[in-house]
Each structure stands twice: as structure tokens, then as C-alpha cells.
């Protein structure tokens, strides 16, 4: 099956924007849909890449971002990029230029053509080619399909579904992975694959996306390390099974999400212990603690991050979650007391899935011994979330160890008022500079004079002016701290 075959399909209405004939005639191994800004680690050689271009945005950085995206496709050995026109009303010129530079065929997919239709066209053509080879079976046996349908109706989980779907293939290692590298399920013969190694491991083998509603962080895909272990049609049918499972899971999960949202609302409202206990049980958590609250700038990213914490029970709301840390929540990775460290370890995997402008941040509150302490843990998590930044995107309130870190958790609007009110009379000139250097040198007149190349008397004069304008006495510790905090604000 080649790219030319798709272009000749009148029903799809595809338009070739760039591509040399020799490139369009290369064999296609499969198709993957993605809107990750750097999808390279999830692509296999020979694949077509479908993208709705959600990752692209106009601006000064558009060309560089586009070049990185196309370069990742070229490095992964992709056959062509099929770009959807619906998001931006067309295919950006930057993308055409980048594809030409990297010799990556570019095909426009009109708004009225669904990605599912393109995917089905690819695999239908491949199935037709493969079915003419009499030596192999290229579809799930009827008894396997019937069993999987029964398991779906009976509420079976991903592990059982994957095991039964692959059983007739023999001892085939197969994984069901999320976009962040979390293993949802694996066949018995598949060794453990740590999330941090998924990118490197996924360069070979066959990878097939599961088309279902999802966030950029928890999109599912099938991964088979051995490209000859399973025919493409079989993998496609297995992916369809999991698409059905995810559709059903979304409906079943609505009640859990509602319970988590209600629990967080009661925690924020400082509800009575009796109400909190009932809400905890409704959300699937024990009525007795200890607990911990975490909050994040993106609820989908938070839920996926918590999914990486094996053995931890939690209930999530829109942008926060309550974690249970009682008996039974310890794992081989350690007790829940180090939850901030464990979340910090997986957070880069989530950041790699989202756009850079998403600025993912996460705050972790202190452990609450009982339900009565949940609101305090929530306030602490919110404070730690405000203190988180690009350098430390996951901040635990128990890791706030300096005055600067503590002040970072104060809302910027409050910091701004305090800094202006305390230092505004100094302006931005030499008096403020002298104050900063004076405090940085532990209020040493001599070292300050040396640092500023001034006479000591000049330093004395300037500090006296600072004291007069701010109303602070720099011989007093509390006044020194006031001015230091104002400078940090």
C-alpha cells in the first residue's frame, strides 16, 4: 500500500501539497494519528502520520515549532504527513516549507473527511494486499471476536482483553500504552516497560493508536516490539476493541468524576466531618485517613500522573485530587510519604505530551491525619501550586524551605502590592540597588562599599535615605526582613 493509493481515492478528497513520485511510491506499514508537538517516540518506520495540527499556532515561533515536528517524523522514518485542514482552515505555509526541506510528503485532509475514514482506507487496502497471501491468517478468529465481545459486555478490564485478544498469536509481547508512556496492560510474555524507557523502546516494532476521545496525556496505543509478530489487520481489530472499551469507560467514569468533584467541593467548603466521610466513601476512599490533597493547572494531566503511581488510591475533581495514604497504599516504590518525589519523576513525561505553552504545574499538600485536615491540605496544595514554576514544576508544601520559596506561593497580585507599597518611594535607581547589595552583604558597610565601588560614607548616606523613605530601621531584624521580602516580591 502506497501514498499514491490514498491520493487516487475519490471518496477521501485528499490533496497532495508536496511530494516526489519516488517518495509517494514507498510501502506504508500503518497509520498513527497524533497532535503531540514532538511525536517521534510514538512513531514507527513506514507509518503515515495523521495530525489535526492542534499543536500548531501562528506567531514568531511557528516556523521553528513546525520544523521540529516534521524533523521528528523524518527521523522516525514516516512515509508522509496527512494534515487536517479543519483546525486552521487550511495547511499553514510553514508546514509546507518544512516538509519540502525534510523531504516529507505532505497531503491535505479536507474538513469533511474524518481521520477514521483515512485510517480505514489504509487498513482496508492493506488487508486486501495481505489476504492474497495464503500462508498466514490476517484477522481475529471468529471465536476470539465473540469472546472479546462477551468480555466487553461483562465489564472486563484492559489486561484481560489484551491477553485474550493476543492469545491465539502465541507468546507475543504486546503493550497497551498511554501517550505519557504508562503501561495500561501487557501480555504475560511482555516484560515490564518503565514509562521513562517507552520512547527509546518504541523506535522499533509496530505502534497503532486507539481512536477514542482522550486528552493529549492519556491517548492509548498498541505497541508490539516485533513488527512480524502480528498482522496489521489483527492489530487494527484489537485497537477497535479498545476504542469500544474506552467509549464505555468514559460513560462509567462519569459517576466517579462526579463523586470526586463533589468531594473536593465539600473539602473547599470546610464541610462537617460526617459529610466528608460520606463523600469520601462515595468517591471510593476509606472514611478514615490519612489523606493528602494535590492540585494542578490541568486536571487531565493530573489524572494521568496519578495513574503512574501504582497502588495509590485517589479521587479526582476538575483540577485536584484526594489521595488515600493509609495501610495498603505502600508499594515497592515506597510509602506515599514521598508522593511529591514520585509525581516529580513522572511530570516530565506529561510535559512532553502537551504543548510548551500549557505550563503544567502541580502542588502537593501535607498529609492530613483525618478528614478534618483535608481543607488545610487543600490550601497547602494550592499555595504550593502557586509557588511552582518552570524550574520546579512540581512543588510540595513540605519542600518550601526558604523565604523566597515561601513568598513564591503568595499570589502575584498580593506580592506586587506589598513590594510597591514597601519600596515604591525608592524608585528603581541607586537607592534600591544599594539596599539590595547592603542586604546581600549581611549589612556590612565595608563590603557594600567595595561591591559598589563607593566610599563608606556614601553608603551610610544612601542607607539613611532608604530608612527615611521606607520608614524602616535597618538595625532591626524585623525591618530588614520586611525590606528583603519586598525585594523578593
SULKA-V171570 format. One record per residue. OMEGA is omega in radians with two decimals (NA if undefined). Layout:
OMEGA + OMEGA
This chain:
-3.08 + 3.09 + 3.12 + 3.13 + 3.12 + -3.11 + -3.14 + -3.14 + -3.13 + -3.06 + -3.10 + 3.11 + -3.11 + 3.14 + 3.09 + 3.11 + 3.03 + 3.09 + 3.08 + -3.04 + -3.13 + 3.13 + -3.11 + -3.12 + 3.13 + -3.12 + 3.11 + -3.11 + -3.09 + -3.11 + 3.10 + 3.07 + -3.12 + 2.98 + 3.03 + 3.14 + 3.09 + -3.02 + -2.96 + -3.04 + -3.13 + -3.08 + 3.06 + -3.13 + 3.08 + -3.06 + 2.87 + -3.13 + 3.06 + 3.12 + 3.06 + 3.11 + 3.07 + -3.12 + -3.04 + 3.04 + -3.13 + 3.12 + -3.07 + -3.07 + -3.03 + -3.09 + -3.13 + 3.13 + -3.14 + 3.14 + 3.12 + -3.12 + -3.10 + 3.10 + 3.11 + 3.10 + -3.13 + 3.14 + -3.13 + 3.13 + 3.13 + -3.12 + -3.11 + 3.04 + 3.06 + -2.99 + 3.13 + -3.13 + -2.98 + -3.01 + -3.04 + 3.14 + -3.13 + 3.12 + -3.09 + 3.12 + 3.12 + -3.13 + 3.10 + -3.13 + -3.13 + 3.14 + 3.10 + -3.11 + -3.10 + 3.13 + 3.12 + 3.11 + -3.09 + -3.11 + 3.11 + 3.10 + -3.08 + -3.07 + -3.08 + 3.13 + -3.14 + 3.08 + 3.11 + 3.13 + 3.11 + -3.14 + -3.14 + 3.12 + 3.11 + -3.04 + 3.05 + 3.10 + 3.13 + 3.12 + 3.12 + 3.11 + -3.07 + -3.07 + 3.10 + 3.07 + -2.97 + -2.99 + -3.09 + 3.05 + -3.01 + 3.07 + 3.08 + 3.07 + -3.09 + -3.12 + 3.10 + 3.12 + 3.13 + 3.14 + 3.14 + 3.09 + 3.12 + 3.14 + 3.09 + 3.14 + -3.12 + 3.09 + 3.13 + -3.13 + -3.10 + -3.10 + -3.14 + 3.13 + -3.12 + 3.13 + -3.10 + -3.13 + -3.08 + -3.02 + -3.07 + 3.13 + -3.08 + -3.10 + -3.11 + 3.03 + -3.14 + -3.09 + 2.92 + -2.99 + 3.00 + 3.14 + -3.13 + 3.09 + 3.12 + 3.09 + 3.07 + 3.13 + 3.05 + 3.12 + -3.09 + -3.11 + -3.11 + 3.11 + 3.11 + -3.12 + -3.14 + -3.08 + -3.11 + -3.12 + -3.08 + -3.10 + -3.13 + -3.12 + -3.04 + -3.13 + 3.09 + 3.08 + -3.08 + 3.13 + -3.09 + -3.13 + 3.05 + -3.06 + 3.12 + 3.13 + -3.09 + 3.06 + 3.09 + -3.03 + -3.03 + 3.05 + -3.08 + 3.01 + 3.01 + 3.11 + 3.09 + -3.09 + -3.13 + -3.07 + 3.14 + -3.05 + -3.09 + 3.11 + -3.12 + -3.10 + 3.12 + -3.14 + 3.12 + 3.14 + 3.09 + 3.10 + 3.10 + 3.09 + -3.11 + 3.01 + 3.07 + 3.13 + -3.12 + 3.08 + 3.11 + -3.14 + 3.10 + 3.12 + -3.13 + -3.10 + -3.12 + -3.14 + 3.12 + 3.14 + 3.12 + 3.12 + 3.11 + 3.12 + 3.13 + 3.12 + -3.13 + 3.12 + 3.12 + 3.09 + -3.14 + -3.13 + -3.12 + -3.10 + 3.14 + -3.07 + -3.12 + 3.11 + 3.12 + 3.13 + 3.12 + -3.14 + 3.10 + 3.14 + 3.11 + 3.12 + 3.08 + 3.13 + 3.10 + -3.12 + 3.11 + -3.06 + 0.19 + -3.13 + 3.02 + 3.12 + 3.04 + 3.09 + -3.09 + 3.10 + 3.14 + -3.10 + 3.13 + 3.11 + 3.13 + -3.13 + 3.12 + 3.10 + 3.12 + 3.08 + 3.10 + -3.08 + -3.09 + 3.06 + -3.10 + 3.10 + -3.08 + 3.04 + -3.00 + 2.97 + -3.07 + -3.12 + -3.13 + 3.13 + 3.02 + 3.13 + 3.06 + -3.07 + -3.14 + -3.14 + 3.13 + -3.13 + 3.09 + 3.13 + 3.10 + -3.14 + 3.13 + -3.13 + -3.11 + -3.12 + -3.14 + -3.07 + 3.12 + 3.12 + -3.13 + 3.08 + 3.12 + -3.12 + -3.09 + -3.06 + 3.09 + 3.10 + 3.10 + 3.14 + 3.14 + -3.11 + -3.06 + 3.09 + -3.12 + -3.11 + 3.12 + 3.09 + -3.11 + 3.11 + -3.12 + 3.11 + -3.09 + 3.10 + 3.10 + -3.14 + 3.08 + -3.08 + -3.08 + -3.14 + -3.13 + -3.11 + -3.08 + -3.10 + 3.10 + 3.13 + 3.09 + 3.12 + 3.12 + 3.13 + 3.11 + 3.12 + 3.13 + 3.11 + 3.09 + -3.13 + 3.14 + 3.14 + -3.09 + -3.13 + 3.10 + -3.07 + 3.08 + -3.05 + 3.03 + -3.11 + 3.14 + 3.09 + 3.07 + -2.96 + -3.12 + 3.10 + 3.13 + 3.11 + 3.13 + -3.14 + 3.14 + 3.12 + 3.07 + -3.12 + -3.10 + -3.13 + 3.12 + 3.12 + -3.11 + 3.14 + -3.12 + -3.13 + -3.13 + -3.12 + -3.06 + -3.00 + -3.01 + -3.10 + -3.10 + -3.04 + -3.11 + -3.03 + -2.95 + -3.12 + 3.12 + 3.12 + 3.14 + 3.12 + -3.14 + -3.11 + -3.13 + 3.13 + 3.13 + 3.13 + 3.07 + 3.07 + 3.08 + -3.14 + -3.07 + -3.12 + 3.10 + 3.12 + 3.13 + -3.11 + -3.09 + -3.11 + -3.13 + 2.99 + -3.13 + -3.14 + 3.11 + 3.10 + 3.11 + -3.11 + -3.09 + -3.14 + 3.06 + 3.10 + 3.10 + -3.13 + -3.11 + -3.07 + -3.09 + -3.09 + 3.13 + 3.12 + -3.05 + 2.97 + -3.14 + -3.10 + -3.10 + 3.11 + 3.04 + -3.13 + 3.08 + -3.09 + 3.09 + 3.14 + -3.14 + 3.08 + 3.10 + 3.13 + NA
